[in-house]
Each structure stands twice: as C-alpha cells, then as structure tokens.
Amino acid sequence: MYAIVEIAGLQYKVEKDQRLYVNRLNVEAGKKVKFDRVLLIEEKGDVKVGAPVIDGAKVDATVNGEVKGDKILVFKKKRRKGYQKMNGHRQIFTSITINKITAKAPAKKAAAKATEEKEAAPKKVAAKKPAAKKATTAKKPAAKKPATKKAAPKKPAAKKADK
C-alpha cells in the first residue's frame, strides 16, 4: 500500500515505516503529525484518485528531528571582467517516519449522516414574495459614432496618345 501526499507544498510517494526528508516543518522532534492532503492511494491493486484530494484519507507520521542537506555552491563569474562570486547554503530538512496510511473516514460517521438525511422532516416551502423593484439609474444609450466616408471609386488612368 502506498499513497501520494502533499507535504509542505511538494508531493511525495509514501509507504508505511518509510523515513522521509521533507522541507522544514515547524514541529518539535517526537511529535506526531497528520497530513490530510492525500492525492492518491493504492491498496492491493485498487487505486483511488482524489479530485483533487481523497475525502477522509490521511497519513500519520512521527517527526524524528531536523537535519541539514548537502551544501549547494553557487558560483558566478563574468569572464574578462575580473568578477567572481562564490556563495552557498545548506538546506534544513525535517526527518519524518510514516506510521499509518488511512484510506477513508470511519464508517460510523458515514452511517450517521445517512440516517440523519432519512430522518430529516421535509421542510415547508414558503411562498415567494414578489421582490421589491429597486430604483435603478437609467443608462443613456451609447452615442453613435459618425459614419465614415466611403472612398470614391478610382477613375481609370488616362491613356497616352502615341505620337
């Protein structure tokens, strides 16, 4: 069983007991986190795709801590100008372990909603009152543009007489 989950703006393919490094989350180490933006779940060959997310699906995870990624170097140079600049940084990631992937909400809630809909008494439809006419500002029709002059047909060029 696996799922495609959106975590901190990026999509990850996750499985149970998988360790994953995601963009920094503002959560302390040892805390549990739930991700409810599940886009796809595959379970025993059955694939469920959300539009855009699957209702009731969630992924439970535990935060292991924060780690630094590899150093990324940025080197800028303009040749023949004497300009060189070296810069770099190390991105901070949050390490999480996937504990559980839940495909849908508990059946109790779904059954309770179905019984509530059946038990709900039909509501009386009140007769509609005619809506009061609002005073509207009358719009003037748009001014018509003056008609453009049509070009006069061209006269044929006069022929030169041979001498």
DSSP file (Angstrom, degrees, kcal/mol; ACC not computed):
  #  RESIDUE AA STRUCTURE BP1 BP2  ACC     N-H-->O    O-->H-N    N-H-->O    O-->H-N    TCO  KAPPA ALPHA  PHI   PSI    X-CA   Y-CA   Z-CA
    1    1 A M              0   0    0      0, 0.0    15,-0.5     0, 0.0     2,-0.3   0.000 360.0 360.0 360.0 132.7    0.0    0.0    0.0
    2    2 A Y  E     -AB  15  42A   0     40,-1.6    40,-2.7    13,-0.1     2,-0.3  -0.937 360.0-157.9-140.9 166.7    1.3    3.4   -0.9
    3    3 A A  E     -AB  14  41A   0     11,-2.2    11,-3.0    -2,-0.3     2,-0.6  -0.982  19.0-131.1-143.6 153.3    0.0    7.0   -1.1
    4    4 A I  E     -AB  13  40A   0     36,-2.4    35,-2.7    -2,-0.3    36,-1.2  -0.947  37.2-177.5-104.4 120.5    0.8   10.2   -2.9
    5    5 A V  E     -AB  12  38A   0      7,-2.8     7,-2.8    -2,-0.6     2,-0.7  -0.915  27.7-133.4-124.4 144.0    0.7   13.0   -0.3
    6    6 A E  E     +A   11   0A   0     31,-2.4     2,-0.5    -2,-0.4    31,-0.3  -0.875  31.1 175.1 -96.8 116.1    1.2   16.8   -0.4
    7    7 A I  E >   -A   10   0A   0      3,-3.1     3,-1.9    -2,-0.7    16,-0.3  -0.985  67.4 -17.7-125.2 121.6    3.6   17.9    2.4
    8    8 A A  T 3  S-     0   0    0     -2,-0.5    -1,-0.1     1,-0.3     3,-0.1   0.848 129.0 -50.1  53.4  39.9    4.8   21.5    2.6
    9    9 A G  T 3  S+     0   0    0      1,-0.2     2,-0.3    14,-0.0    -1,-0.3   0.379 121.2  95.8  86.3  -4.8    3.8   22.2   -1.0
   10   10 A L  E <  S-A    7   0A   0     -3,-1.9    -3,-3.1    13,-0.1     2,-0.4  -0.869  70.1-124.0-118.6 154.2    5.6   19.2   -2.5
   11   11 A Q  E     -A    6   0A   0     -2,-0.3     2,-0.4    -5,-0.2    -5,-0.2  -0.816  28.5-176.8-100.7 135.1    4.2   15.7   -3.5
   12   12 A Y  E     -A    5   0A   0     -7,-2.8    -7,-2.8    -2,-0.4     2,-0.6  -0.968  26.7-132.6-130.5 144.4    5.8   12.6   -2.0
   13   13 A K  E     -A    4   0A   0     -2,-0.4     2,-0.3    -9,-0.2    -9,-0.2  -0.878  38.6-174.7 -92.5 120.2    5.1    8.9   -2.6
   14   14 A V  E     -A    3   0A   0    -11,-3.0   -11,-2.2    -2,-0.6     2,-0.3  -0.881  17.0-175.7-123.6 150.1    5.0    7.3    0.9
   15   15 A E  E >   -A    2   0A   0     -2,-0.3     3,-1.4   -13,-0.2    83,-0.3  -0.889  44.5 -75.4-132.4 165.2    4.7    3.8    2.4
   16   16 A K  T 3  S+     0   0    0    -15,-0.5    83,-0.2    -2,-0.3     3,-0.1  -0.349 115.6  11.9 -63.6 142.0    4.3    2.5    5.9
   17   17 A D  T 3  S+     0   0    0     81,-2.4     2,-0.4     1,-0.2    -1,-0.2   0.651  93.0 143.2  64.9  20.2    7.5    2.6    8.0
   18   18 A Q    <   -     0   0    0     -3,-1.4    80,-2.5    80,-0.2     2,-0.4  -0.722  46.6-138.4 -90.7 138.8    9.3    4.8    5.4
   19   19 A R  E     -D   97   0B   0     -2,-0.4     2,-0.4    78,-0.2    78,-0.2  -0.834  27.9-176.0 -95.6 135.3   11.7    7.5    6.5
   20   20 A L  E     -D   96   0B   0     76,-3.1    76,-3.0    -2,-0.4     2,-0.6  -0.976  24.2-144.7-137.3 142.6   11.3   10.7    4.6
   21   21 A Y  E     +D   95   0B   0     -2,-0.4     2,-0.2    74,-0.2    74,-0.2  -0.945  30.5 172.7-109.9 116.2   13.1   14.1    4.4
   22   22 A V  E     -D   94   0B   0     72,-2.5    72,-2.8    -2,-0.6     3,-0.2  -0.729  42.6 -72.9-118.1 166.2   10.7   16.9    3.7
   23   23 A N  E    S-D   93   0B   0    -16,-0.3    70,-0.2    -2,-0.2    -1,-0.1  -0.234  78.9 -66.7 -55.9 151.3   11.1   20.7    3.7
   24   24 A R        -     0   0    0     68,-0.9     2,-0.3    69,-0.1    -1,-0.2  -0.101  54.1-162.1 -50.8 125.5   11.4   22.2    7.2
   25   25 A L        -     0   0    0     -3,-0.2     2,-1.6     2,-0.1    -1,-0.1  -0.841  25.2-123.8-105.9 147.5    8.2   21.8    9.3
   26   26 A N  S    S+     0   0    0     -2,-0.3     2,-0.3    68,-0.0    -2,-0.0  -0.455  73.2 114.0 -89.4  63.5    7.6   23.9   12.4
   27   27 A V        -     0   0    0     -2,-1.6    -2,-0.1     4,-0.0     3,-0.1  -0.989  65.6-116.5-136.2 141.3    7.2   20.8   14.7
   28   28 A E    >   -     0   0    0     -2,-0.3     3,-1.4     1,-0.1    35,-0.2  -0.360  42.6 -89.0 -75.5 157.3    9.3   19.6   17.6
   29   29 A A  T 3  S+     0   0    0      1,-0.2    35,-0.2    35,-0.1    -1,-0.1  -0.394 111.8  27.1 -65.3 140.5   11.1   16.2   17.4
   30   30 A G  T 3  S+     0   0    0     33,-3.2    -1,-0.2     1,-0.3     2,-0.1   0.227  91.6 123.1  92.5 -13.5    9.0   13.3   18.8
   31   31 A K    <   -     0   0    0     -3,-1.4    32,-2.8    32,-0.1     2,-0.3  -0.439  61.3-120.3 -80.2 155.8    5.6   14.9   17.9
   32   32 A K  E     -E   62   0B   0     30,-0.2     2,-0.4    -2,-0.1    30,-0.2  -0.754  26.4-164.2 -97.0 144.5    3.0   13.2   15.7
   33   33 A V  E     -E   61   0B   0     28,-3.3    28,-2.9    -2,-0.3     2,-0.4  -0.963   6.9-153.4-129.4 143.5    1.9   14.9   12.5
   34   34 A K  E     -E   60   0B   0     -2,-0.4     2,-0.5    26,-0.2    26,-0.2  -0.969   3.2-162.3-118.5 135.0   -1.2   14.2   10.3
   35   35 A F  E     +E   59   0B   0     24,-2.7    24,-2.2    -2,-0.4   -28,-0.1  -0.970  11.2 175.9-115.7 119.3   -1.3   15.0    6.6
   36   36 A D        +     0   0    0     -2,-0.5     2,-1.5    22,-0.2    21,-0.2   0.420  56.2  94.9-105.2   0.7   -4.8   15.1    5.1
   37   37 A R        +     0   0    0    -31,-0.3   -31,-2.4    22,-0.1     2,-0.6  -0.549  52.2 163.2 -90.2  71.1   -3.9   16.2    1.6
   38   38 A V  E     +B    5   0A   0     -2,-1.5    16,-2.5    19,-0.4   -33,-0.2  -0.820  16.1 179.7 -93.7 120.6   -3.8   12.7    0.1
   39   39 A L  E     +     0   0A   0    -35,-2.7    11,-2.6    -2,-0.6     2,-0.3   0.771  65.1   8.2 -93.5 -29.4   -4.0   12.8   -3.7
   40   40 A L  E     -BC   4  49A   0    -36,-1.2   -36,-2.4     9,-0.2     2,-0.4  -0.991  56.4-166.9-154.3 142.5   -3.8    9.1   -4.5
   41   41 A I  E     -BC   3  48A   0      7,-2.4     7,-3.1    -2,-0.3     2,-0.5  -0.999   3.4-165.2-133.9 133.1   -4.0    5.8   -2.6
   42   42 A E  E     +BC   2  47A   0    -40,-2.7   -40,-1.6    -2,-0.4     2,-0.4  -0.981  13.7 171.9-116.6 125.0   -3.1    2.3   -3.9
   43   43 A E  E >   - C   0  46A   0      3,-2.6     3,-1.8    -2,-0.5    -2,-0.0  -0.922  69.4 -27.3-139.1 109.3   -4.2   -0.7   -1.9
   44   44 A K  T 3  S-     0   0    0     -2,-0.4     3,-0.1     1,-0.3    -1,-0.1   0.887 126.6 -46.2  55.1  44.8   -3.9   -4.3   -3.2
   45   45 A G  T 3  S+     0   0    0      1,-0.2     2,-0.6     0, 0.0    -1,-0.3   0.310 114.0 118.2  84.7  -9.9   -4.1   -3.2   -6.8
   46   46 A D  E <   -C   43   0A   0     -3,-1.8    -3,-2.6     2,-0.0     2,-0.5  -0.824  49.1-160.8 -94.1 119.6   -7.1   -0.9   -6.2
   47   47 A V  E     -C   42   0A   0     -2,-0.6     2,-0.5    -5,-0.2    -5,-0.2  -0.875   7.0-168.2-106.8 128.3   -6.2    2.8   -7.0
   48   48 A K  E     -C   41   0A   0     -7,-3.1    -7,-2.4    -2,-0.5     2,-0.5  -0.967   5.8-165.9-114.9 127.2   -8.2    5.7   -5.6
   49   49 A V  E     -C   40   0A   0     -2,-0.5    -9,-0.2    -9,-0.2     4,-0.1  -0.941  11.3-139.5-115.5 133.0   -7.6    9.1   -7.1
   50   50 A G        -     0   0    0    -11,-2.6     4,-0.2    -2,-0.5     3,-0.1  -0.383  16.7-120.0 -85.2 165.7   -8.8   12.3   -5.5
   51   51 A A  S    S-     0   0    0      2,-1.2     2,-0.1    -2,-0.1   -12,-0.0  -0.632 103.3 -36.6-134.2  78.1  -10.3   15.3   -7.2
   52   52 A P  S    S+     0   0    0      0, 0.0    -2,-0.4     0, 0.0     2,-0.3  -0.978 143.4   8.4 -85.7 -20.5   -8.0   17.0   -6.0
   53   53 A V  S    S-     0   0    0     -4,-0.1    -2,-1.2    -2,-0.1     2,-0.5  -0.826  74.5-109.6-121.4 162.2   -7.9   15.1   -2.6
   54   54 A I    >   -     0   0    0    -16,-2.5     3,-1.2    -2,-0.3   -16,-0.4  -0.787  38.3-120.5 -89.6 125.2   -9.5   12.0   -1.2
   55   55 A D  T 3  S+     0   0    0     -2,-0.5    50,-0.3     1,-0.2     3,-0.1  -0.446  91.9   6.3 -67.6 132.3  -12.1   12.8    1.4
   56   56 A G  T 3  S+     0   0    0      1,-0.3    -1,-0.2    48,-0.2     2,-0.2   0.295  96.2 126.3  82.8 -10.4  -11.3   11.2    4.8
   57   57 A A    <   +     0   0    0     -3,-1.2   -19,-0.4   -21,-0.2     2,-0.3  -0.585  31.5 164.9 -82.4 143.9   -7.9    9.9    3.8
   58   58 A K  E     - F   0 102B   0     44,-1.9    44,-2.9    -2,-0.2     2,-0.4  -0.986  30.8-138.6-154.0 161.3   -4.9   10.8    6.0
   59   59 A V  E     -EF  35 101B   0    -24,-2.2   -24,-2.7    -2,-0.3     2,-0.4  -0.993  16.6-152.2-125.4 125.6   -1.3    9.9    6.6
   60   60 A D  E     +EF  34 100B   0     40,-2.7    39,-2.6    -2,-0.4    40,-1.6  -0.820  22.4 170.2 -99.4 137.0    0.1    9.8   10.2
   61   61 A A  E     -EF  33  98B   0    -28,-2.9   -28,-3.3    -2,-0.4     2,-0.4  -0.946  27.9-134.1-142.6 161.0    3.8   10.4   10.8
   62   62 A T  E     -EF  32  97B   0     35,-2.4    35,-2.4    -2,-0.3     2,-0.5  -0.963  24.5-126.0-117.4 135.9    6.2   11.0   13.6
   63   63 A V  E     - F   0  96B   0    -32,-2.8   -33,-3.2    -2,-0.4    33,-0.3  -0.694  21.9-175.7 -83.0 125.7    8.8   13.7   13.5
   64   64 A N  E     -     0   0B   0     31,-3.4     2,-0.3    -2,-0.5    32,-0.2   0.787  50.8 -88.9 -89.7 -31.9   12.4   12.4   14.0
   65   65 A G  E     - F   0  95B   0     30,-1.2    30,-3.2   -37,-0.1     2,-0.4  -0.938  47.3 -59.8 150.1-171.5   14.2   15.8   14.0
   66   66 A E  E     - F   0  94B   0     -2,-0.3     2,-0.3    28,-0.2    28,-0.2  -0.877  43.4-178.6-111.4 143.1   15.9   18.2   11.7
   67   67 A V  E     - F   0  93B   0     26,-2.6    26,-3.3    -2,-0.4     2,-0.4  -0.929  25.4-118.9-134.2 157.9   18.9   17.6    9.5
   68   68 A K  E     - F   0  92B   0     -2,-0.3    24,-0.2    24,-0.2     3,-0.1  -0.811  26.7-138.6 -98.6 140.4   21.0   19.6    7.1
   69   69 A G  E     -     0   0B   0     22,-3.5     3,-0.1    -2,-0.4    -1,-0.1  -0.134  42.0 -62.0 -81.9-175.8   21.1   18.7    3.5
   70   70 A D  E     -     0   0B   0      1,-0.1    21,-0.6    20,-0.1     2,-0.3  -0.287  62.1 -96.0 -65.5 153.5   24.2   18.7    1.3
   71   71 A K  E     - F   0  90B   0     19,-0.2     2,-0.5    -3,-0.1    19,-0.2  -0.555  35.1-152.3 -74.4 133.9   26.0   22.0    0.7
   72   72 A I  E     - F   0  89B   0     17,-2.7    17,-1.7    -2,-0.3     2,-0.4  -0.938   8.0-153.1-109.4 123.9   24.9   23.7   -2.5
   73   73 A L  E     - F   0  88B   0     -2,-0.5     2,-0.5    15,-0.2    15,-0.3  -0.803   6.5-164.6-100.2 137.2   27.5   26.0   -4.1
   74   74 A V  E     - F   0  87B   0     13,-4.5    13,-2.9    -2,-0.4     2,-0.5  -0.978  10.0-174.9-120.5 116.5   26.6   28.9   -6.3
   75   75 A F  E     - F   0  86B   0     -2,-0.5     2,-0.4    11,-0.2    11,-0.2  -0.956   2.3-172.3-118.5 123.9   29.4   30.4   -8.4
   76   76 A K  E     + F   0  85B   0      9,-3.1     9,-2.7    -2,-0.5     2,-0.3  -0.925  10.5 167.1-115.4 139.8   29.0   33.5  -10.5
   77   77 A K  E     - F   0  84B   0     -2,-0.4     2,-0.5     7,-0.2     7,-0.2  -0.988  25.1-160.6-152.3 139.7   31.6   34.7  -13.0
   78   78 A K  E > > - F   0  83B   0      5,-2.1     3,-1.4    -2,-0.3     5,-1.0  -0.970  33.8-128.1-119.1 114.1   31.8   37.2  -15.8
   79   79 A R  T 3 5S+     0   0    0     -2,-0.5     5,-0.0     1,-0.2    -2,-0.0  -0.247  84.1  10.1 -68.6 148.7   34.8   36.5  -17.9
   80   80 A R  T 3 5S+     0   0    0      1,-0.1    -1,-0.2     3,-0.0     0, 0.0   0.581 111.6  84.2  62.7  13.6   37.4   39.1  -18.8
   81   81 A K  T < 5S-     0   0    0     -3,-1.4    -2,-0.2     2,-0.2    -1,-0.1   0.483  97.3-120.4-117.6  -9.2   35.8   41.5  -16.2
   82   82 A G  T   5 +     0   0    0     -4,-0.4     2,-0.6     1,-0.2    -3,-0.1   0.733  66.6 138.2  74.8  22.3   37.5   40.3  -13.0
   83   83 A Y  E   < + F   0  78B   0     -5,-1.0    -5,-2.1     2,-0.0     2,-0.3  -0.901  16.3 153.0-108.7 119.3   34.2   39.4  -11.4
   84   84 A Q  E     + F   0  77B   0     -2,-0.6     2,-0.4    -7,-0.2    -7,-0.2  -0.996  13.1 179.5-139.2 140.6   33.9   36.2   -9.4
   85   85 A K  E     - F   0  76B   0     -9,-2.7    -9,-3.1    -2,-0.3     2,-0.5  -0.967   8.7-164.2-145.0 127.4   31.5   35.4   -6.6
   86   86 A M  E     + F   0  75B   0     -2,-0.4     2,-0.3   -11,-0.2   -11,-0.2  -0.930  19.8 160.2-111.5 131.8   31.1   32.2   -4.6
   87   87 A N  E     + F   0  74B   0    -13,-2.9   -13,-4.5    -2,-0.5     2,-0.3  -0.960   4.3 159.6-144.0 158.9   28.1   31.6   -2.5
   88   88 A G  E     - F   0  73B   0     -2,-0.3     2,-0.3   -15,-0.3   -15,-0.2  -0.987  13.1-167.1-169.4 170.6   26.4   28.6   -1.0
   89   89 A H  E     - F   0  72B   0    -17,-1.7   -17,-2.7    -2,-0.3     2,-0.5  -0.980  21.6-126.0-159.9 165.8   24.0   27.3    1.7
   90   90 A R  E     - F   0  71B   0     -2,-0.3   -19,-0.2   -19,-0.2     2,-0.1  -0.986  28.9-135.5-120.8 120.3   22.8   24.1    3.4
   91   91 A Q  E     -     0   0B   0    -21,-0.6   -22,-3.5    -2,-0.5     2,-0.5  -0.455  14.6-131.4 -73.6 142.9   19.0   23.5    3.3
   92   92 A I  E     - F   0  68B   0    -24,-0.2   -68,-0.9    -2,-0.1     2,-0.3  -0.867  27.1-172.9 -99.0 127.6   17.4   22.3    6.6
   93   93 A F  E     -DF  23  67B   0    -26,-3.3   -26,-2.6    -2,-0.5     2,-0.5  -0.804  21.3-129.5-115.0 157.1   15.0   19.3    6.2
   94   94 A T  E     -DF  22  66B   0    -72,-2.8   -72,-2.5    -2,-0.3     2,-0.5  -0.936  20.2-141.9-105.7 128.6   12.7   17.6    8.7
   95   95 A S  E     +DF  21  65B   0    -30,-3.2   -31,-3.4    -2,-0.5   -30,-1.2  -0.790  26.5 176.7 -91.3 125.7   13.0   13.9    9.0
   96   96 A I  E     -DF  20  63B   0    -76,-3.0   -76,-3.1    -2,-0.5     2,-0.4  -0.930  22.8-145.9-128.4 154.0    9.7   12.0    9.4
   97   97 A T  E     -DF  19  62B   0    -35,-2.4   -35,-2.4    -2,-0.3     2,-0.5  -0.983  22.6-128.0-118.2 128.5    8.7    8.4    9.7
   98   98 A I  E     + F   0  61B   0    -80,-2.5   -81,-2.4    -2,-0.4   -37,-0.3  -0.631  29.6 174.4 -78.1 123.9    5.3    7.3    8.2
   99   99 A N  E     -     0   0B   0    -39,-2.6     2,-0.3    -2,-0.5   -38,-0.2   0.852  59.1  -0.4 -94.9 -44.3    3.3    5.4   10.8
  100  100 A K  E     - F   0  60B   0    -40,-1.6   -40,-2.7   -84,-0.1     2,-0.5  -1.000  48.0-151.5-154.7 143.2    0.0    4.7    9.2
  101  101 A I  E     - F   0  59B   0     -2,-0.3     2,-0.5   -42,-0.2   -42,-0.2  -0.981  17.8-164.1-118.9 118.1   -2.0    5.4    5.9
  102  102 A T  E     - F   0  58B   0    -44,-2.9   -44,-1.9    -2,-0.5     3,-0.1  -0.897   7.1-162.6-107.1 127.1   -5.7    5.6    6.4
  103  103 A A        -     0   0    0     -2,-0.5     2,-0.3   -46,-0.2    -1,-0.1   0.890  65.6  -3.7 -78.8 -40.3   -7.9    5.3    3.2
  104  104 A K  S    S-     0   0    0    -48,-0.1   -48,-0.2   -47,-0.1    -1,-0.2  -0.931  79.8 -79.9-149.1 171.4  -11.2    6.7    4.4
  105  105 A A        -     0   0    0    -50,-0.3   -48,-0.1    -2,-0.3     5,-0.1  -0.266  64.8 -78.8 -68.9 157.9  -13.1    8.1    7.4
  106  106 A P    >>  -     0   0    0      0, 0.0     4,-1.0     0, 0.0     3,-0.6  -0.239  37.3-123.8 -57.2 147.8  -14.6    5.6   10.0
  107  107 A A  H 3> S+     0   0    0      1,-0.2     4,-2.6     2,-0.2     5,-0.2   0.733 103.2  71.7 -68.2 -23.2  -17.9    4.0    8.8
  108  108 A K  H 3> S+     0   0    0      1,-0.2     4,-2.3     2,-0.2    -1,-0.2   0.916  98.0  47.1 -61.2 -43.7  -19.7    5.3   11.9
  109  109 A K  H <> S+     0   0    0     -3,-0.6     4,-2.1     2,-0.2    -1,-0.2   0.912 112.6  48.8 -66.1 -41.6  -19.7    8.9   10.7
  110  110 A A  H  X S+     0   0    0     -4,-1.0     4,-1.7     1,-0.2    -2,-0.2   0.904 113.0  47.5 -65.2 -41.2  -20.9    7.9    7.2
  111  111 A A  H  X S+     0   0    0     -4,-2.6     4,-2.0     1,-0.2    -1,-0.2   0.888 110.3  52.9 -66.8 -38.8  -23.7    5.8    8.6
  112  112 A A  H  X S+     0   0    0     -4,-2.3     4,-2.0    -5,-0.2    -2,-0.2   0.899 108.3  50.1 -64.8 -40.3  -24.8    8.5   11.0
  113  113 A K  H  X S+     0   0    0     -4,-2.1     4,-1.8     1,-0.2    -1,-0.2   0.892 108.9  52.3 -64.8 -38.7  -25.0   11.0    8.2
  114  114 A A  H  X S+     0   0    0     -4,-1.7     4,-1.5     1,-0.2    -2,-0.2   0.906 110.7  46.8 -65.1 -41.5  -27.1    8.7    6.1
  115  115 A T  H  X S+     0   0    0     -4,-2.0     4,-2.2     1,-0.2    -1,-0.2   0.861 109.0  55.4 -70.1 -34.1  -29.6    8.1    8.9
  116  116 A E  H  X S+     0   0    0     -4,-2.0     4,-1.5     1,-0.2    -1,-0.2   0.896 106.4  51.1 -63.6 -39.1  -29.8   11.9    9.6
  117  117 A E  H  < S+     0   0    0     -4,-1.8    -1,-0.2     1,-0.2    -2,-0.2   0.883 112.0  46.2 -66.6 -38.0  -30.8   12.6    6.0
  118  118 A K  H  < S+     0   0    0     -4,-1.5    -1,-0.2     1,-0.2    -2,-0.2   0.883 114.4  47.5 -71.0 -38.5  -33.6   10.0    6.1
  119  119 A E  H  < S+     0   0    0     -4,-2.2    -1,-0.2    -5,-0.1    -2,-0.2   0.706  84.0 109.8 -77.9 -20.3  -34.9   11.2    9.4
  120  120 A A  S  < S-     0   0    0     -4,-1.5     3,-0.1    -5,-0.2    -3,-0.0  -0.366  72.7-124.8 -61.7 127.7  -34.9   14.8    8.5
  121  121 A A        -     0   0    0      1,-0.1     2,-0.1    -2,-0.1    -1,-0.1  -0.451  30.7 -99.4 -72.8 144.3  -38.5   16.0    8.1
  122  122 A P        -     0   0    0      0, 0.0     2,-0.2     0, 0.0    -1,-0.1  -0.433  41.3-125.4 -65.0 136.8  -39.4   17.6    4.8
  123  123 A K        -     0   0    0     -2,-0.1     2,-0.3     1,-0.1    -3,-0.0  -0.561  20.0-112.0 -85.0 146.4  -39.3   21.4    5.1
  124  124 A K        -     0   0    0     -2,-0.2     2,-0.7     1,-0.1    -1,-0.1  -0.575  27.0-130.3 -76.0 137.7  -42.3   23.5    4.1
  125  125 A V        -     0   0    0     -2,-0.3     2,-0.2     3,-0.0    -1,-0.1  -0.810  21.2-139.2 -91.9 117.8  -41.7   25.7    1.1
  126  126 A A        -     0   0    0     -2,-0.7     2,-0.2     1,-0.1     3,-0.0  -0.487  25.0-103.6 -76.7 144.7  -42.7   29.3    1.8
  127  127 A A        -     0   0    0     -2,-0.2     2,-0.3     1,-0.1    -1,-0.1  -0.462  40.3-115.1 -68.0 136.8  -44.5   31.2   -0.9
  128  128 A K        -     0   0    0     -2,-0.2    -1,-0.1    -3,-0.1     3,-0.0  -0.545  22.9-138.1 -77.4 135.3  -42.1   33.6   -2.6
  129  129 A K        -     0   0    0     -2,-0.3     2,-0.2     1,-0.1     3,-0.0  -0.678  31.3 -99.3 -88.1 145.5  -42.9   37.2   -2.2
  130  130 A P        -     0   0    0      0, 0.0     2,-0.1     0, 0.0    -1,-0.1  -0.442  44.6-112.6 -64.9 135.8  -42.6   39.4   -5.2
  131  131 A A        -     0   0    0     -2,-0.2     2,-0.2     1,-0.1     3,-0.0  -0.443  29.7-110.5 -71.2 138.9  -39.3   41.2   -5.0
  132  132 A A        -     0   0    0     -2,-0.1     2,-0.4     1,-0.1    -1,-0.1  -0.478  34.4-115.6 -69.7 136.7  -39.5   45.0   -4.5
  133  133 A K        -     0   0    0     -2,-0.2     2,-0.3    -3,-0.0    -1,-0.1  -0.578  28.0-138.9 -77.1 132.4  -38.3   46.8   -7.6
  134  134 A K        -     0   0    0     -2,-0.4     2,-0.6     1,-0.1    -1,-0.0  -0.665  20.0-110.4 -90.7 144.9  -35.2   48.8   -6.9
  135  135 A A        -     0   0    0     -2,-0.3     2,-0.4     1,-0.0    -1,-0.1  -0.626  42.3-167.2 -72.9 121.0  -34.9   52.3   -8.4
  136  136 A T        -     0   0    0     -2,-0.6     2,-0.5     3,-0.0    -3,-0.0  -0.837  24.8-112.3-111.9 149.5  -32.2   52.0  -11.0
  137  137 A T        -     0   0    0     -2,-0.4     2,-0.3     1,-0.1    -2,-0.0  -0.669  36.3-122.3 -79.3 128.1  -30.4   54.7  -12.7
  138  138 A A        -     0   0    0     -2,-0.5     2,-0.4     1,-0.1    -1,-0.1  -0.531  23.4-138.8 -73.3 130.5  -31.4   54.8  -16.3
  139  139 A K        -     0   0    0     -2,-0.3    -1,-0.1     1,-0.0     3,-0.1  -0.722  12.6-127.6 -91.0 137.9  -28.5   54.4  -18.6
  140  140 A K        -     0   0    0     -2,-0.4     3,-0.1     1,-0.1    -1,-0.0  -0.602  33.4-102.5 -80.3 143.6  -28.3   56.5  -21.7
  141  141 A P        -     0   0    0      0, 0.0    -1,-0.1     0, 0.0     3,-0.1  -0.361  48.2 -92.1 -64.5 148.5  -27.8   54.6  -24.9
  142  142 A A        -     0   0    0      1,-0.1     2,-0.1    -3,-0.1    -3,-0.0  -0.319  46.0-103.1 -62.7 140.4  -24.2   54.9  -26.1
  143  143 A A        -     0   0    0     -3,-0.1     2,-0.2     1,-0.1    -1,-0.1  -0.401  37.3-119.2 -66.2 137.7  -23.6   57.7  -28.6
  144  144 A K        -     0   0    0     -2,-0.1    -1,-0.1    -3,-0.1     3,-0.1  -0.559  23.7-119.7 -80.4 143.3  -23.3   56.5  -32.1
  145  145 A K        -     0   0    0     -2,-0.2     3,-0.1     1,-0.1    -1,-0.1  -0.549  35.9-100.1 -78.3 144.4  -20.1   57.1  -34.0
  146  146 A P        -     0   0    0      0, 0.0    -1,-0.1     0, 0.0     2,-0.1  -0.377  45.6-100.2 -64.9 144.3  -20.4   59.3  -37.1
  147  147 A A        -     0   0    0      1,-0.1     2,-0.2    -3,-0.1     3,-0.0  -0.381  37.2-121.1 -65.6 139.1  -20.4   57.3  -40.2
  148  148 A T        -     0   0    0      1,-0.1     2,-0.2    -2,-0.1    -1,-0.1  -0.541  29.6-105.0 -81.2 148.4  -17.1   57.1  -42.0
  149  149 A K        -     0   0    0     -2,-0.2     2,-0.3     1,-0.1    -1,-0.1  -0.492  30.9-126.7 -74.2 139.3  -16.9   58.4  -45.6
  150  150 A K        -     0   0    0     -2,-0.2     2,-0.1     1,-0.1    -1,-0.1  -0.676  28.7-108.5 -85.5 140.3  -16.7   55.8  -48.2
  151  151 A A        -     0   0    0     -2,-0.3     3,-0.1     1,-0.1    -1,-0.1  -0.435  33.7-115.7 -69.0 138.0  -13.9   56.2  -50.6
  152  152 A A        -     0   0    0     -2,-0.1    -1,-0.1     1,-0.1     3,-0.1  -0.456  39.1 -96.0 -71.8 145.4  -14.9   57.3  -54.1
  153  153 A P        -     0   0    0      0, 0.0     2,-0.1     0, 0.0    -1,-0.1  -0.347  45.4-107.0 -64.0 143.6  -14.2   54.8  -56.8
  154  154 A K        -     0   0    0     -3,-0.1     3,-0.0     1,-0.1    -3,-0.0  -0.417  27.1-127.4 -73.7 143.6  -10.9   55.4  -58.6
  155  155 A K        -     0   0    0     -2,-0.1     3,-0.1     1,-0.1     2,-0.1  -0.679  31.3-104.2 -87.3 144.4  -11.0   56.7  -62.1
  156  156 A P        -     0   0    0      0, 0.0    -1,-0.1     0, 0.0     3,-0.1  -0.403  43.3 -99.5 -67.3 146.1   -9.1   54.8  -64.7
  157  157 A A        -     0   0    0      1,-0.1     2,-0.2    -2,-0.1    -3,-0.0  -0.363  40.3-108.0 -65.8 141.4   -5.8   56.4  -65.8
  158  158 A A        -     0   0    0      1,-0.1     2,-0.3    -3,-0.1    -1,-0.1  -0.467  33.7-119.9 -71.7 140.8   -5.9   58.3  -69.0
  159  159 A K        -     0   0    0     -2,-0.2     2,-0.3    -3,-0.1    -1,-0.1  -0.608  22.5-121.9 -83.6 141.5   -4.2   56.7  -71.9
  160  160 A K        -     0   0    0     -2,-0.3     2,-0.3     1,-0.0    -1,-0.1  -0.621  23.9-125.2 -82.1 139.0   -1.3   58.5  -73.5
  161  161 A A        -     0   0    0     -2,-0.3     2,-0.3     1,-0.0    -1,-0.0  -0.661  23.0-121.6 -84.2 139.3   -1.6   59.1  -77.2
  162  162 A D              0   0    0     -2,-0.3    -1,-0.0     1,-0.1     0, 0.0  -0.578 360.0 360.0 -78.7 140.5    1.2   57.9  -79.4
  163  163 A K              0   0    0     -2,-0.3    -1,-0.1     0, 0.0    -2,-0.0   0.405 360.0 360.0-105.4 360.0    3.0   60.5  -81.4
